[in-house]
Amino acid sequence: MKDPLNARLAKLLVLQVLAESDKPLRRKEIVKEVGKRVKLTDHDLERTKSGRIRWEATVRWTISNLAREELIDKVEMGTYKINEKGLRELREDMSKLA
């Protein structure tokens, strides 16, 4: 059984999705693409107290946190792109996994 989606993996996946895109992506597009890249557990598919699906909430919070950390730029309301700082972070994280 795979581990549930955690913040660290969500961060890596969001940065990858944005790095591979040739255009800024809406939050919904990022969440959808991350969902295609991870094997979700029963825990991930549970609903939170607020009613959101747990893995989607994790990815949405991750996007907000990455913007706050200035690793991605908010191009307009709900639309994001990776910046140079985010690309460096992604390369560093990927080299740690190798």
N, C-alpha and C positions, 0 to 999 in steps of 0.2 A: 504494500500500500504506500502510495506517495504521501509525503508530508503536505499539510495545508499550505496554501499560498501565504507567505509571510512578507513583511515590509521590505526586506532586503531583496528577495527575488522579484517582487513587484517593481521595485526601483530599477533593477537591471532590465527587466522586460519593457518598462515604459521608455527608458532611455534607448533601448534597441529599436523599438517600434518607431520612435521619432527620428532616430539616426538613419533608418532605412527609408524613410518617407522623403519624397522630393518636394513636399509641400507641408505647410502647417496642418495639423489634424485637430478636429473637434474632440472634446473629451469622450463623447460616445464612440467615436471611431477608435480611439486609443484603447478604451475598455474592451471593445469587441475584438480587436487584434490581439491584445494580451490574452484574452480568453481562448483564442485559437492556439496559443503557444504553450499552454500549461495543462497538465492533467489535473483536473479538479477532483478534490476528495468530497466525501459526503459533508464534512465539516465546512468546506468552502461553499457548498450549495445551500447551507442553512441560511435562514433569515436572521438578521440582527434584530435587536429590540425595536429599532426604528422601522423595521420592515424591509430593509434593503437586503439583497443577496450578499452574503459575507464577502465573497471574493471581489465582487464589483465595488463594494464599499472600500475595501482595502486598496484597490487600484485608484479609485477616485481620490482618496486621502493622499495616496502617494503622489499623484499629479499635483495636488495642492502643495504638498511639502516640497516637491522638486522646484516648483515655481518660487516658493518662499526662500529656498536655498540658492536661488538664481542659477539653477542647472538647466532650466528650460524657461523660455520666454512666453508670456501671454501675448499673443499677437492681437487678439480681440477677445471679447467676452466668450469664454469657453473654448478657445482655439489656441493651440500651443505648438511651439517648435523648439527643437534642441538648439542650444548655443554652444560656443566653443568650450566653455567651462564644463558643460554637460558631456560633450564629446570626450574631453580629457578624463573626466570621472568614469565614463563608460570604459574607455581603454584601460584605465588602472584596475577597475573591477574585473574586467575580462582577463587581464594578465594574472590576477590573483587566483583565478579559477583554473588557469592552464597548468 
